Amino acid sequence: MDKKQDLINSFLVELKRGTITLAVLSQLKNPQYGYSLLEKLVSREVPIESNTLYPLLRRLEKQGILLSEWSTQEARPRKYYKLSAFGEDVYELLVKEWENSVDVMQNILRED
């Protein structure tokens, strides 16, 4: 790859980091286990891999944003995640910030 493409790739990684967290939170109003969440996000064209999703879920749980519960109803135990009450508040605030940022950026980009 050339220098320009390397730089663009670096910027894209930075842009995606926060948006992936917001996308994950948006899907956890109802309980989801990791793989089902991964499939749902990928089907909605969110570029995420399991080696990104699972550490993110654990971090969000540790921060109190997510709650988890093991289910043994199927042959294989699954850990289900969902937003905690605190996580719902955080999600709502992040959505407002996202919407504001989109509005600001659209206005800036339209000026050009």
N, C-alpha and C positions, 0 to 999 in steps of 0.2 A: 504494500500500500504506500501511497505517497503521503507526504507531510500534511497536506490539506485534509485528506480523508482521515488520517489519524486524529487530527484536531477535531474534526466534526464528530467522529465517534466518541471522543472524550466528552464533548459537550452534550451529546445525546445521552450518555450514561448519567450525567448530572441531572438532566431534565427528567429522565425516567425514574430516578430514585424516589422522589417524593410522590410522583403520580402513581407509582405502583402501590405505595402504602395506602393512598386514598382509594384506589381501585379495590384493594383487598378489604378495607373497612366497609366499603359500600356493599359488599356481598355477604357481610356477616351479621345482618340484622336477624337472620334465621340461622340456626346451627348448620355448620358445614364441616366435613372432615377434609383434611389436607388435599387428597387427590381429587375429590369432587370439586373443591374450590379451584384447584389448578385447571381442571378441565373447563370449568365455567369461565374462568378468566381468559384462557386461550381461545375459547369459542367466541369470545367478545373482542378478540384481537388485542388483548393485553399481553405484551411480550414478557413472559415470566417463566422461569424454570424452577423445578423442585428445589434445587440447591440454593435458590434465592427465597422461595416461599416459606419453606419450613423454618429456617432461622428467623425470618421476619415474624412468623406466627409466635414463635417462642419468645422473641423480644417484646412483642406487643402484649403477650400474656404477662410477662414479668413486669411490665410497666403498668399493669392493671387495666389496660384498654380492652383486653379480651378475657373471657372466661373459657375454661375448657372442661370437658367431661368425657370420660371413657364410656363407650358403649360396647357391650359384649353380646348384643342381640344377634349378630351375624357370626359366621364361622371365624372371622378374623376380627379381633378387637380394633376399634377405630376411635381416635380422639377427635371429638367435635369441638369446634370453636364458635363463639359468638361474642358480639359486643357486650361489654359490661355496661352498667348505667353510666359510669364514668366515660367509657368508650363511646357511648352514644353522644354524650356532650362534646367530646373531643371531635368526633366525626362531624357533627353539625357545625362546629366552629371552623373546621378545616374546609368544609364545603363552601361556607361563606367566604373564607379567604381565597379559595380557588376561584370562585365566581368573580370576586373583585379583581383578582390578578388577571383573569382572562379579559375582563372588561378593559382594564388599564392597558394590557398588551395590545388588544385589538385597536384601541384608540391610538396608541403610539405607532403601530405598524401601518395604520391607515394614513398617517401623516406623510409617509414616504411616498 
